[in-house]
Amino acid sequence: MPQANAIDIRDITKVFGQGAEAVHALDHVSLAIREGEFFTLLGPSGCGKTTLLRLLAGFEQPTAGVIGLYGDDLAGLPPFRRPVNTVFQNYALFPHMTVAGNVAFGLEMQRWRRGDIERRVEEVLSLVKLAGYGQRKPAQLSGGQQQRVALARALANRPKVLLLDEPLSALDLKLRKEMQIELKRLQVETGITFVFVTHDQEEALTMSDRLAVMQDGKVLQVGTPAEIYERPTRRFVADFIGDTNFLQGVLGRAANGEIQIKLDVGGMVTTRHAEAHTEGERVTLAVRPERVDLEPVNAEAGEDTGRLRGVVETVVYFGTDTSYRINIDSLPEPVLVRVQNRQGAASPFASGDSVRLRIPPEAVQVLVD
């Protein structure tokens, strides 16, 4: 049985201003967000992700297009009439109220009964691991605890969808990583659909069931974290998510039907992922640094498909792995190679060493643009 959609975004356009001053924040965006999934809108500042979140919340109205929530058209519906809540970057807690008062505020506005409010406040504070903190003021809490209060308040009235606008960006690195795990736990335990906005690739890969990568008001690719990382379709996506090497070449086919790319730098690589491309087409390849193997140069070895020759420029030890920058003739930028340190800290290669780079077929992704 197919999974139902919580949100259907169909051909949404949002324009701010008019005439020559008009800014197209969103350009014909369409997305389907499934019920009960953790969905992330990922992209750089100004890509339109927060604008899209504000449209879902009702703080803005689309210039064109339709937004549906569980089959209902949200056109013209004000924020307080939508079964969604928003967690903001700055928490927006009332400093004069206690933790319990902050969490209860929305329930009081909806005229819940006092006994029901007290039970629900205790329930959600326990959910976010703040049981016993109800009588404290926000100023008596750490940043991470304040974020948990904001989450408890947003979850208190059981929204169908929770919108999160870069809620972890104000936290330090260690606390941010802890809250990533907590957010995912909360989403799984509550079963609520989360729509999360971030420019942080690690956050998106860590927490998301699926994510949409955005640029200049458009959605470039939607998929699971593994699909986006391993099989980017566009150069921007490959470049924005993690480190990537880009190579240029011409696509061809061997007599056995194998897909081969003759590289501009010399040599040949094969791939299993070029279905949308034709023979003779110039293409751009994306190759992740950790998928490339380094080998010593054997003076007697000839050219081999999938292997390039280069010279080690720098070696950087990171503990879990070692990063190499390899200079290859006619390439303007060094090729980045990352090798896991399974044998300890001693690197088999040093600056100035001649090496061969082996690029296996499954490591080569042919991009659309």
Secondary structure as GFF3:
##gff-version 3
##sequence-region A 1 369
A	DSSP	beta_strand	5	16	.	.	.	ID=ss1
A	DSSP	three_ten_helix	19	21	.	.	.	ID=ss2
A	DSSP	beta_strand	23	34	.	.	.	ID=ss3
A	DSSP	beta_strand	38	42	.	.	.	ID=ss4
A	DSSP	alpha_helix	49	57	.	.	.	ID=ss5
A	DSSP	beta_strand	64	69	.	.	.	ID=ss6
A	DSSP	beta_strand	72	73	.	.	.	ID=ss7
A	DSSP	three_ten_helix	79	81	.	.	.	ID=ss8
A	DSSP	beta_strand	84	87	.	.	.	ID=ss9
A	DSSP	alpha_helix	99	109	.	.	.	ID=ss10
A	DSSP	alpha_helix	114	127	.	.	.	ID=ss11
A	DSSP	three_ten_helix	138	140	.	.	.	ID=ss12
A	DSSP	alpha_helix	143	155	.	.	.	ID=ss13
A	DSSP	beta_strand	161	165	.	.	.	ID=ss14
A	DSSP	alpha_helix	173	190	.	.	.	ID=ss15
A	DSSP	beta_strand	193	198	.	.	.	ID=ss16
A	DSSP	alpha_helix	201	207	.	.	.	ID=ss17
A	DSSP	beta_strand	210	215	.	.	.	ID=ss18
A	DSSP	beta_strand	218	223	.	.	.	ID=ss19
A	DSSP	alpha_helix	225	230	.	.	.	ID=ss20
A	DSSP	alpha_helix	235	240	.	.	.	ID=ss21
A	DSSP	beta_strand	245	253	.	.	.	ID=ss22
A	DSSP	beta_strand	259	263	.	.	.	ID=ss23
A	DSSP	beta_strand	268	271	.	.	.	ID=ss24
A	DSSP	beta_strand	282	287	.	.	.	ID=ss25
A	DSSP	three_ten_helix	289	291	.	.	.	ID=ss26
A	DSSP	beta_strand	293	296	.	.	.	ID=ss27
A	DSSP	beta_strand	307	317	.	.	.	ID=ss28
A	DSSP	beta_strand	321	327	.	.	.	ID=ss29
A	DSSP	beta_strand	335	340	.	.	.	ID=ss30
A	DSSP	beta_strand	354	358	.	.	.	ID=ss31
A	DSSP	three_ten_helix	361	363	.	.	.	ID=ss32
A	DSSP	beta_strand	365	366	.	.	.	ID=ss33
###
